[in-house]
Amino acid sequence: MGYDLQLVGGVLLLIFGFVGVANSYVDQRSPLYSLIGMLVGGALILWAWLLSGQTLTANQIPNAIFRVIGYWLY
């Protein structure tokens, strides 16, 4: 569980940031806060990659999500 929270948080921020950028363009307003959220999400994923010893792959994301859910439920 060394890097799971950073990985899951980063993925969630990237997803929400992408949706926020798309919504900003549709509403014709500034996407600044969404872009900042995406940058923070990318930094969290980079931090998780560094904590994992640079062996993190995309197929470990679902396992990390379930470990975080299990951690919060028990």
ZAMARGU-4260 file (C-alpha; in steps of 0.2 Angstrom, whole numbers, plus 5000, padded with zeros to 4 digits):
<rodrens>
0) 5000/5000/5000 | 5015/5011/4998 | 5010/5020/4983 | 4992/5015/4981 | 4984/5031/4988
5) 4995/5043/4977 | 4991/5032/4962 | 4972/5032/4964 | 4971/5050/4969 | 4981/5055/4954
10) 4970/5045/4942 | 4955/5053/4950 | 4961/5070/4948 | 4966/5067/4930 | 4949/5061/4926
15) 4940/5075/4935 | 4952/5088/4927 | 4949/5081/4910 | 4930/5082/4912 | 4932/5100/4920
20) 4942/5106/4905 | 4929/5099/4893 | 4916/5107/4903 | 4925/5124/4903 | 4927/5124/4884
25) 4908/5120/4882 | 4903/5134/4894 | 4917/5146/4886 | 4926/5150/4902 | 4943/5148/4909
30) 4949/5130/4912 | 4963/5136/4924 | 4958/5126/4939 | 4954/5111/4929 | 4972/5112/4922
35) 4979/5114/4939 | 4970/5099/4945 | 4977/5089/4930 | 4994/5094/4934 | 4993/5089/4952
40) 4985/5072/4947 | 5000/5070/4935 | 5012/5074/4949 | 5004/5062/4961 | 5005/5048/4947
45) 5024/5053/4945 | 5026/5052/4964 | 5018/5035/4964 | 5029/5029/4950 | 5045/5035/4960
50) 5039/5026/4976 | 5036/5010/4967 | 5054/5009/4961 | 5050/5014/4943 | 5041/4998/4940
55) 5023/5004/4940 | 5013/4999/4925 | 4995/5003/4919 | 4989/4986/4924 | 4992/4989/4942
60) 4979/5003/4943 | 4964/4992/4946 | 4973/4982/4959 | 4978/4998/4968 | 4959/5004/4967
65) 4953/4988/4975 | 4967/4989/4989 | 4962/5007/4993 | 4943/5002/4994 | 4948/4987/5005
70) 4959/4999/5016 | 4944/5011/5019 | 4931/4997/5022 | 4941/4988/5035
</rodrens>
